[in-house]
């Protein structure tokens, strides 16, 4: 979390991401057996399928949404360098602002969620975020909160988003927070007349969306247990 912050972070996605079609340019896939970042993340999704299903059932959030977050966030450069031990130390030093675990969730966000929801109270907040199975619950809970807030706000505005736009705005909200999504993105009239128009503009410019639901079919295959490296032809 924390890679983007409002309109200034919205920029054209790299050529080939094809967000609307949820496809990845096959020319970008390496021919060797060394997995790409996205493929490594998809393998993380495969390992966590049971936890993702349980979190999805618990919070009513599609498995693919949770999978998209785990696929992308579990491969953050910081996490790859620090690992669990380093992230634990980071959390002890930085406190609530530290982003850790497979969902790279801020400790402060997780603490707020668990204070409001007894279902999230397992071990300590840091222990839970560094436990991948528990972290899946926190991811689902946060996505559910953003979805609920966004739907309520848009209903008051007399609008609603079609399912794929709704998903992409919620995923972006996971990264920048609901308030930034609402106030610095969806409320920006320069992005379009209607909220749906603005959401489409945001989606076309957001690198975060390109890196999450932009690889949706890869996540779908991972949730089916299909190794992305051994079966590249099935998703590219």
KOLMARLUM-242790 format. One record per atom (N, C-alpha, C, O): x, y, z. Coordinates in pm, whole numbers, plus 50000, padded with zeros to 5 digits. Layout:
<drendrens>
XYZ
...
</drendrens>
This chain:
<drendrens>
500844988150000
500005000050000
500875012550000
502025012250044
500315023349951
501015035949959
501825039649837
502625048949842
501645032349722
502425035449604
501885047549530
502645054749466
500595049849537
499975060949468
499295070049569
498935065849678
499125082549531
498455091949620
497715102249537
498255112749503
496475099149506
495645108649435
496005110349290
496675101949230
495545121549233
495645123649090
497075124049040
497345119348929
497995129449118
499365130949073
500025117549042
501005117048967
499505106849097
500095093749075
499465086448958
499915075648921
498425092248897
497765085748785
498505089348658
498595101048621
499025079248592
499755081548467
499445070248372
499015059648416
499635072248242
499305061848146
499995048848179
501185048548210
499235037948173
499815024848200
500745021048086
500555025747973
501745012648112
502665008448007
501925001747892
500944994647915
502385003847772
501764997547655
501734982547671
502724976347710
500574976647641
500444962147648
499704957347769
499334945647775
499464966047868
498724961547986
497274958947953
496654950048012
496704966447857
495344963947809
494384961447922
493794950647931
494234971248010
493434969448130
492014965248099
491474956348164
491394971548000
490004968347971
489824953947931
488794947847961
490814948347863
490714934547817
491314924947918
491204912747903
491964930448021
492614922348123
493564912248061
493524900348092
494434917247973
495394908547907
496784914647922
496924926747940
497794906147914
499164910647921
499814907847787
499624896947732
500564917247732
501234915547605
502184903747615
503084903547699
501974893747528
502784881647535
504254884547509
505114877047555
504554895347437
505954898647408
506714902547533
507944902347534
505984906147641
506634910147764
506984898247853
507714899747951
506464886747818
506714874947900
508054868747864
508324866247747
508874866447962
510174860747935
510064846247889
509234838647937
510904842847794
510854829347737
511474819047831
511174807147819
512324823247924
512984813748013
512014808848120
510864813248128
512514799548203
511684794048310
511714802948434
511004800048531
512504813548432
512554822748546
511234830548551
510884837248454
510514829848661
509204836548667
509314851648669
510254857248727
508364858248607
508244872748617
507734876148756
507344867248832
507734888848789
507184893248918
505754888448932
505374883149037
504954890248828
503534886448833
503384871448849
502494866848922
504224863748782
504144849248794
504534844548935
503934835248989
505524850948992
505884847549131
504734850749224
504444843249317
504074862049198
502914865649279
501774855949261
501064852749356
501594851149139
500534841349112
500814828249186
499894821549232
502084824749196
502424812649271
502094814449420
501734804849488
502224826749469
501824829649607
500314827549622
499854822149722
499564831749521
498114829849522
497774815049525
496874810749597
498494807149446
498254792649445
498444786849585
497634778649630
499494791049654
499784786049788
498704790049889
498484783049988
498044801349863
497094806749960
495634804949917
494754811749969
495394795949824
494014794349773
492994791549883
491914797349883
493334782849975
492384779450082
492074791650169
490924794150203
493124799050203
492934811050286
492144821650210
491314828650269
492394822950081
491664832649999
490184829149992
489324837850003
489894816349974
488484811949969
487794814650102
486654819350106
488484811750211
487894813950344
487634828750368
486594832550421
488584837150329
488424851650347
487304856950259
486544865650300
487214851750138
486154855750046
484784852550103
483874860750099
484654840350157
483374836250215
483034844350340
481864847450364
484034847750417
483834855150541
483354869350516
482514874550590
483894875750412
483604890050391
482844893150263
482584904850232
482484882950188
481674885150068
482404892649959
481784899649879
483714891249954
484534897749852
485024887049754
485484876449798
484934889449623
485364879349526
486804874749549
487684882749583
487024861949531
488354856349546
489364863349456
490514865349495
488934866949336
489864873149242
490374886549292
491524890149267
489534894149363
489974907049417
491094904949518
492124911749514
490884895449608
491894892449709
493154887249641
494274890949678
492954878649541
494084873049468
494894883649396
496124882949392
494224893549338
494924904349269
495824912049364
496954915649330
495314914649484
496114921949584
497324913649626
498444918749630
497114900949656
498214892349700
499224890449587
500434890949611
498744888349465
499644886449352
500624898149339
501814896149318
500104910249353
500934922149336
501724925749462
502934927549456
501044926949574
501674932049695
502694922449755
503664926849816
502484909549739
503414899849798
504794900749733
505784895749788
504854906949616
506124907849544
506754921649553
507644924849474
506324929749645
506904943149661
508404941949685
508874932749752
509144951449631
510604951149644
511024950949790
511944943749829
510334958949870
510664959850013
510524946250081
511374942150159
509414939350050
509194926350112
510214916150065
510694907950143
510564916549937
511534907049884
512894909049949
513634899349969
513234921349981
514524924250043
514524920650192
515464914550241
513464924650262
513434923150407
512984909450455
513514904150553
511984903550386
511404891150435
510644893450564
510534904750610
510114882850623
509304884050744
510094889950861
509594898450934
511334885450878
512124890250991
512404905150977
512274912651073
512774909350857
513044923450834
511814931950848
511874943150900
510664926650801
509424934350812
508964935450957
508374945550996
509224925351035
508894926151178
509714937251244
509194945051325
510984937751210
511834948351264
511364961951214
511344971751290
510994962551088
510484975051031
509244979851106
509124991751136
508334970551135
507104974151206
507394979051348
506744988251397
508374972851412
508734977051548
509354990951549
509234998351647
510024994451439
510675007551430
509685018251383
509595029051443
508945015251275
508065025151213
506665025651275
505945035451257
506295015251345
504985015151408
503855014251309
503925006351215
502805022151327
501575020951249
501745024151101
500905020351021
502815031051063
503005034750923
503685023750842
503745024750719
504185013350906
504865002550835
503864994250755
502784991050804
504234990850633
503404982150548
504094968650538
505234967850490
503414958050582
504074944950591
503144933750544
501944935650527
503754922150523
502994910150489
502674908950342
503034917550262
501984898150306
501664895550166
500724905950108
500644907449986
500014913150194
499124923650147
499734937450162
499114947450126
500954938250216
501614951150239
500654961250302
500574972850261
499934956550402
498964965150471
499654972950581
500514967650652
499284985650595
499834993650704
499344988150838
498184984550853
500254987650932
499914982551065
498764990551126
497894984751190
498765003551107
497695011851162
496345008751103
495345008851175
496295005950974
495025002150909
494544988950967
493364987350997
495464979450981
495094966351036
494584967551179
493624960751217
495214975951258
494764977751397
493364983651402
492544979751485
493104993151313
491764999151310
490724988751270
489634988151328
491054980551171
490124970251125
489834960051236
488674956451258
490854955551304
490644945251407
489944950751530
489234943451599
490134963551559
489414969651670
487914970251644
487114969851738
487554971051516
486144971851480
485524958251450
484304957051441
486364948051434
485864935051389
486524923851469
487694920851447
485784917651561
486344906951643
486884895151563
487744887751611
486374893251440
486834881951359
488304883051323
488934873051286
488854894851333
490254897051296
491214895951413
492424897351395
490704893451531
491554893251649
492124879251671
491504870651733
493314877351620
494004864751639
495194866951730
495034868351852
496394867151672
497564870651750
497694885851753
496704892951740
498924890751769
499134905151763
498904909651619
498884901551527
498744922651600
498524927951465
499684924351374
499474920051260
500894925951422
502064922851340
502134908051308
502414904151195
501884899651409
501874885251386
500844881451280
501124873251192
499674887251289
498614884151193
498984888251051
498754880650956
499564900051035
499904904750901
501044896650840
501134895450718
501904891050924
503004882850875
502634868150861
503434860050815
501414864850902
500854851550879
499994852650754
498934858950757
500414846550645
499744848550516
498264844850519
497444851650459
497924834050589
496524829950598
495694840550670
494594843850626
496234845850780
495524856250854
495474869250774
494474876350776
496554872150704
496604884450625
495524884750518
495014895450485
495174873150464
494124872550363
492794877650419
492014883850348
492544874950547
491324879950612
491334895050622
490324901650599
492484900650658
492614915150669
492414921750533
491754932150522
492994915750430
492814921150294
491354921450256
490844931450207
490664910350280
489234909450247
488424919550327
487514925950274
488754921050455
488024930350540
488194944750491
487244952550490
489404948150451
489664961850404
488984964350270
488404975050249
489034954650180
488334956050053
486824957650074
486174965550007
486284949950168
484854950750198
484494964550253
483454970050219
485344970150337
485104983450393
485104993950282
484225002550278
486084993350194
486165003050084
484955001849992
484375011849952
484584989549960
483424987349873
482164992949936
481374999549869
481974990350064
480784995250134
480735010550135
479695016450108
481855016850165
481905031350169
481685037450031
480985047450018
482275031549930
482145037049796
480715035749745
480185045149686
480105024249767
478715022349723
477785032149794
476895037849731
477975033949923
477125043249998
477285057349946
476305064449926
478505061449923
478775075049873
478205077049734
477555087149707
478415067549644
477915068949507
476385068549504
475765075449423
475785060649593
474325060249600
473785073949639
472785078549584
474455080449732
474045093949772
474185103749656
473445113549647
475135101049567
475345109549450
474425105649334
474415112149230
473645095049355
472715090549252
473365082749140
472835082249029
474505076649168
475215069049065
475665055649120
475645053149240
476085047049027
476665034149061
477625030548949
477505035648837
478585021748978
479555017648879
479275003448832
478814995148910
479555000848706
479434987248656
480484978648726
481484983848775
480264965348730
481094956648814
482594957748794
483344958148892
483064958348669
484514958648650
485124971848695
486234972148747
484394982848675
484884995848724
484844996348876
485755001748939
483804990748933
483694990449079
484884982749138
485514987349233
485164971249081
486314963249128
487604971249121
488364971549217
487854977749008
489114984748991
489234996749085
490334999749132
488135003449111
488205014649206
488455009649347
489175015949424
487864998349383
488104992749517
489564988449531
490184990749635
490124982249427
491534978249433
492444990349447
493414990149523
492135000949373
492915013249387
492745019149526
493695024249585
491515018549579
491255023349714
492075015849818
492475021749919
492335003049794
493184995349886
494565001649893
495185001749999
495035006649782
496375012349776
496465026449833
497415029749904
495475034849802
495575049049840
494615053049952
494685064250003
493705043949990
492715047250092
491435052750030
491475059049924
490305050350096
489025054650039
488925069750025
488405074649925
489425077050124
489285091650119
490015097550000
489495106549934
491215092649971
491945097549853
491245093449725
491185101149630
490715081249723
489965076649606
488775085649580
488515089449466
488045088949685
486845097249671
487185111749642
486655117649548
488065117549722
488265132049719
489255136649613
489105147449556
490275128549586
491315132949492
491255125949357
492025129149267
490345116449343
490235109249217
488815109949161
488565116549060
487875103149226
486525102749173
485815116249178
484855118349103
486255125149262
485635138449269
486265148649175
485845160149170
487275144249100
487955153349009
487175154448878
487165145148798
486515165848856
485675167848738
486465167648609
485885165448502
487765169948614
488555169748491
488695155648435
489115153848321
488345145648516
488415131748470
487165127548394
487165116948331
486105135348397
484885131848326
483655137748391
483725142948503
482535136948321
481285142848371
480675134148480
480375138948589
480495121348451
479905112248548
480995105148626
482165105248588
480595098748737
481575091248815
482075079148736
483235075148752
481225073448653
481665062348569
482725067048469
483715060248446
482505078948410
483495084548318
484825086648390
485885083548336
484755091848511
485975094548588
486685081448623
487905080648618
485885071348658
486475058448692
487205052448571
488275046448587
486645054048453
487305048948332
488615056348306
489615050248269
488605069448326
489835077248308
490885072948409
492045070948375
490465071548532
491385067248638
491975053648604
493175051448617
491115044548562
491585031048529
492605031448416
493585024048419
492395039748317
493305040448203
494655046148240
495645044048169
494715053548352
495955060148392
496655053948512
497815057148540
495965045348583
496515040248708
497445028448687
497035017948637
498695030148726
499635019048718
499265008148819
499504996348794
498685012148932
498325002049032
497254992548979
497344980448999
496254998048912
495224989548853
495824980648744
495484968848734
496734986248665
497394978248561
498144966548620
498224955848559
498704968348740
499484957848803
498644948148886
499144937848930
497374951148906
496504942048983
495474935548890
495694924448842
494354942248865
493354936048777
493814935748633
493214928848550
494874943048600
495454941948466
495984928048439
496204924348323
496194920248544
496644906448532
495564896848585
495874886348641
494334900548566
493224892948623
493204878348578
492994869348660
493424875948450
493364862148401
494464853448462
494264841448482
495594859348490
496664852048558
496214847948698
496494836848742
495524857048766
495014854048900
493944843248894
493904834248978
493074844248796
492024834148779
492644820248764
492204810648827
493664819348681
494324806448661
495014801648789
495004789848821
495614810848860
496284807248985
495294801649087
495594792049158
494114807749092
493084802849185
492584788949146
491974782049228
492834785049023
492514771548978
493674761949002
493574750048973
494764767249055
495924758949087
496854756548970
497674747348974
496754764648866
497564762748746
498844770848757
498804783148769
499974764148754
501264770948765
501474780148645
501394775548531
501734792948669
501824802648559
503054801148471
503034805248355
504114795248524
505324793548444
505224781248356
505594781548239
504724770448412
504594758048335
503494758748231
503494751148134
502554767848251
501414768748159
501254782948106
500144788348104
502344788948063
502294802748015
501334804347896
500644814547886
501304794647809
500464795747690
498984796347723
498174800547641
498634792147845
497224792247884
496734805947927
495524808247935
497644815247956
497194828348005
497754839947927
497224850947938
498814838147849
499394849347774
498654851347643
499004860447567
</drendrens>
